[in-house]
Amino acid sequence: MRLALLYSTATFVSVEAFRRAALGVTESSKWRQAINLVWLSVPVSAAVSAALAGLWLHALSQPAPEVTSDYRLGVWVTAAMVALETAAQPLVILAQAMLFVKLKVVADMVSLCSRVALKAWLIALYPSHAIWAYCVGHAVSSALLVVIYYGTLLWHPALDRDQLALTWSFFKQGLLKQLLTEGERYLMTAFHLLDFSEQGLYDVVANLGSLAARFLFQPIEENAYVYFSRTVERGKPVSAAAGRVLHDLLRAMSLLGLVAVTFGWSYSHLLLRLYGGALLAAGPAVSLLRAQCAYVLLLAVNGVLECYTFAVMRQEQINGYNRKMLPVRGRSAAEPAVSVPPLLGLRPPAAVAAALVTAGLLAAGSESRLYPSSAAAHVAVGALCGAAVVAAAVYSEPRLLQAARERVGDKLKRS
């Protein structure tokens, strides 16, 4: 259901704003004040969810009664579960700021797996009560997330005025960004641009195309923000080390995005056929998924740039960014003291660019000549092309490879 996405994104802007404000704090008293700010997300979430529930039930179109009779229940359960999950955010922020990465991974995995497994089991047993299955699965997973995170609560009656002002700036920025990034969903629902089946097709393709952003880009961006918030100070010159990290992150994310564009064009049809059958691959879903692959490239680059700029911008710069929402270069916030500009990381090496172009042409030719008769041969061509791209990247980027080896070695030593 799209309700979960719309409720979550509408309330997430407040949680994300408070999280960003809290991660830059180091003193214990400031920490408690930041936690107080995060707790404000609970009533905000409840209020926004209740308002959207009323809007969905009384102002927007609803499914026909013969399709489902439990639509109203699903709306209110979704609103309640969003508010419940928001209550776990103080501990989520604390765990992330204290670098308890495994705790977040385990909690999210348990919540997601329990939700999917319980929904699938209930729908298999009671196919005519899909809404009820959705409600039960969502309620159980949300409760598990809260139980896992809750242990010790930090609370202090006071709020820091500087943090509050900075949080308000992030809150406004988050609202504006939400309207710009998810505006098409609100338009489709509010103005009935697409019927429910077309909206479902759009959501399937969008969710499938955003898997890389959810499971790969998001952890990288969260760790990048933690790094920049701890190594740089707002409004102050950025060290050479932080600038070099920004360069390497941009290079790595741009390479991942380019790989998605290169292979996504020729393998979208095969992926949709494997995921949803011939019916899903026969419609406009293929073109939508190809466009989503190009969007993944923009997401990969934009996420890292936002982590850097929001970690170093002063409050007045954040307010100016909210007013203008224009492309922000790193030097507009605080220019890194490096000889190589970090934005050059967006330009792939010549060998990698040549490998990507060649792989894209070969994959396109394989789709037109081999795929109609043999999907296995088409996959084999893609695997060989992918290996060639990886080899070119390893040859051209020894620094990134060495950094990845050191990261993996540190994890193995700690474990």
N, C-alpha and C positions, 0 to 999 in steps of 0.2 A: 504494500500500500504506500502511496505517496505521502500519506498523512504523517508517517513517522519521519520522513525526510524533512518535510516542511516544518513540523514542530521542532525537530532537533536543530535545524539550521536557524530558526527564528530565535531560539533561546541560547544557542551556542555562542552567539556574538557577545553576550554579556559574560559568559564563562571564559571565553577566549581573551577578552579584554582584561579581566581580573588575573588570569593566568600570566599574561605577558607582564603585567605590572608587578606581580609577586616574584617572578623569576629573577628580576634584577635586584632583589633586596638581599642583604647579607646579615645585617644586625638582628639580634634576637627580638628586640622590641619592635623593630620595623616588620619583622616576620609576622608577629602576632597581629599587627595592624593590617598587614596585607591579607592575612587569613580572614579578618573581619570583612574586608572588602569582598573576598570571595563568597562569604556567606550571604552577601546581598543578592547573589545570583539565584538563591533559592526562592525568595518571594518574587523576584523578577520573572523567573521561569514559570512559577505557578500563575502569575497574573497574565503573562503572554499566552501561555497554554490555554487558560480559561477563555481568554478573548478570542483566540483562533478557533477554539472548539465551537463557541457560539457563532462565529462567522461561517464555519464549515457547515453547521447544521441549519442555519436560518437564512444565510445570504447566498450560498452557492448551490449549484445543482447537486443532486444526490442520485445514487444508483436506483434503478427501478426496483420495486419490492420483490419482483420475481427473481431478481439477481441475488439479492441478499436482504435479510430482514434484521441483521444485527449491525447495520452501519453506525447507528447512533452509539451503540456500546463500544465499537472500535474507536470512535472519535474520542470519547471520554477516557477510555483506558489508555490510549496513546498520550493524551494530555497529562494524565496522572503519572504515567511511567517516566515521562520526560522530567517532571518535577522531582520524582524520586531519584533518578540518576543524577540530577543536578546536586542533590544533597550530598553526594559522594565526592564532589569536585574539590573541597578543601584537602582531603587526603590524597586525591590524585595529584594535585599541585605539589603538595609536600613530598610525595614519593618521587615525582619527576625532578624537583629542585634538589633533592638529596641524592639524585642519580640512582635511585632504585629502579633501574630499567626492567629487571626481571619481574618485579612485582606488577608493573603496568602491563607487561606482555602476558603474564599469567592471568591477571584479572580480565583483560580484554578477551583472551582466548577462551577462558571458562565461560564468560558471559555470552560470547558469540556462538560457541559450540553448543551450549545448552539451549540457546534460543532456536538455533537451526534444527537441532535434533528433536526437541520437544514439538516444535511446529510441524515438522515432517511426520512425526509419529502420530500426532493427533489428527492431522489432515488425512493421513492414510486410514485411520480408524473411523473418522467422522467427516467424510468429504463434503457433506452438506452444511457443515458448521465451520467453515474456514475462518470466519471472523473470530469465533470463540477460540479456535486454536491459536490464532494470532495473538489474542489478548492474553491467554494463559502463558504462551511462550515468552512474550514480551515482559509480562509481570515477573515471571520466575527469573529471567536473565537479569532484569534490573535489580531485583532483590539480591541476587548473588553478587552483583557488582558492589552494591552498598555494603553487604556483609564482609566481603573480602577486604575492602579498604578501611572499614571503620575499626579503630583500635583506641587511639588516643586523640582527643580533640583539643586543638589549640584555640583559646578564646581570650580576648582582651576587650574591655568595653570601649576603648578609644579607637579613633581612626586618624590616620596621618593625612593632613590636608594636601601635602604635595602628592602623595600617592593617589589620593582621591581625585585630584585634578588630572593627573596623568591617566588614571583609569577612565575618567569621563571622556578624555580625548580618544582613547582606544575604543571606547564604547561607541562613540559617534562614527569613528572610522569603520568599525565592524558592521554597523547598520548600513552605512552607505555601500560598503563592499558587498554585503549580502544582497542588496537590491541589484547591484550590477552583475554579480556572478550567478545568481539564481533567479534573475528577473523573468526569464522565459517561462519558468514553472508557474509563477504567479499570474503571468499573462494568460497562459494556457487555461488555467483554472478559472480566473476571474471573468475572462471574456469568452470562454467556451470556444477557443480557437481549435481545439482538438477534442474528439470524443474520448470516452474512457478507454476504449481499445487502443486508440492511437497514442494516448498518454502512456498506457502500459507498455507499448512497443518502444516508445522513446525512453522510458525509464529502464527497461531491460538493457537496451544498447548503452545508455549512459552509465549504468552501474557496471556493466561488463567492461566498458572502456576505461572506467576509473579504478579498476582493481590495482593497477600499477601505482596510481596516486595514493590509494589507501594503504597498501601493504608495503610499499617501497619508499615512495617519496615522503609520506607523512612522518615515519620514524626519523628519516634523515633530517627533515626540516625541524623537528622538535629538538633533536640533539644539537643542530646548528644554532638554534636560538639560545639554548642553554649555554653553549660555548661563547657566543658573541656577548650575551648578557653578563657573563662572568669575566670576560677578558677586556671589554671596552667600557668606557664611561660615556654617558650621553653628552654630546657636544664637544668631546675631547678628541684630539687626533688619535687615529687607530694605529696600533703597532704593526710592524712589518709582518710579524707572524700571523696576526689575524687577517691581514690583507692577503697573505699567501694562502691561508685556509679558504678564504672566500673565492680566490682564483681557482683552487683545486676543486671546490664544491661545484662551482659553475661549470667547470670542464666536465666533471663526472656526470652531472645532471643533464647537461646538454647532449652528451654522448648517449645516455639512456633514452632521452627523448627522440633523438635522431634514429636510433634503432627501432623505436616504436613506430615512427613514421615510415621507415624503409620497409619493414616487414608487415606492418599493419595493412598497407594497401593491398598486398597480394594474398594475404591469409585471412582477411576479414570474413569472406564467404565461408571458408572451411571452419573457422572458429564458431560462427553462428550456426552452421549446420550441425556441428558436434554438440553445441550447447542447447539448441532449441529445436533441432530437426529441420527438415526441408521447408516447412511452412514459414519459419522465422527467417530463413535465408533467402526466401523467394521475394520478399517485399523490399521496401526501401531501407530495411535495417542495415544492409551492406554499406550503402552510401553514408548512413549515419555513423556507423562504426569507423569507417575510413576518416570521416571528419573528426571523430572523437580521438583518433590517433594523432592527428595534427594538434588537437587541443591538449593532449598529454604533453607534447613538447613544450607548449607555453606554460603549462602547469609546473613542469619540472624546473624551468628557469625562474619563473615568477616566485615560487615558494622560497627558494634560497635568497633571492634578492629582498623579499619582504622580511625574512628573518634578520638579515643584516641591517636594513634600513630602520626597522622598528626597534632594533636593539640600540642604535646609536643616535636616533633623532631626538632632538629636544622637544619639549611640549609644544612650543610655538610652531615648530616644523611639522609636528603631527597635525595640529589644527590647520595649518596651511595645506597640508596634503589632503585633509578631509574636504577642504573647500574646492580644491582644484582637481584632485584625482588624476593628475597627469603622470606620465612615466617619470620615476624618480631614479636618478643615477646615484651611485654610491657616494660620489664626491659632494653631492648636495647635502648630505648629512655630516659626514666627517671623512675626509680623504685619507685612505690608507697610505702609510709611509713606505711604499714599495716601489722598486724600479719598474716592475711589470704591472700595468694596470689590471686590476682583478677582472674587469669586464672582457679582457682579451680571452679569458677562459671560455667564453661563449663560442669562440671560433675553433672548430675542430682541426687537428693536424691534417696536413695534406694527404698523408697515407690513409688515414681513417676516412676522410671525405671521399677519396677515390674508391676505397673498399665499400663504403655505403652506397655510392652511386652504382657501382658494378653489381652489388648484391641486389639492389632494388630492380635493376633492369633484368637480371637473371630470374628473380622471383616473379616479376611480371610476365616474362616469357613462359616460365613454368606454369603459371596459372592459366594462361591462354592455350597452351599446347598439351601439358601433362595432366593438369588437375581434372579436366572433365572425364578422363578415362581412368586415372590412377591418383588417388589422394596420397597414397604412400610415397609415390615418386615425387610428388609436389613437396611433401614434408621433408624428404631426403635432400632435395635441392635447397630448401630453406635451412636445414641443419648445416650443410656444407658452407653456404653463404654466411651463416651466423658464425661459424668457426673461423672463417676468413676475416670477418670484421673484428672478432675478439683478438685474433692474432695481430692484426694491424694496430689495434688499440694497445696491446701489450708492448709491441715494438715501439710505438710512438710515445707512450706515457709510462716510462719506467718509474717516475716519482709517484704516480697514483698507485701503481702496483706495489711499490715498496711500502707506501702508507697503509694499504690494505693488509699486507702481510704483517706489519707491526701491530695493527689493530687486532687481527686475529690472534697473533701471538700473545698479546696482553690479555685477551679474554681467556685463552687457554691457561695462562699462568694463574689468573685469578680463580679459575674454576678448579 
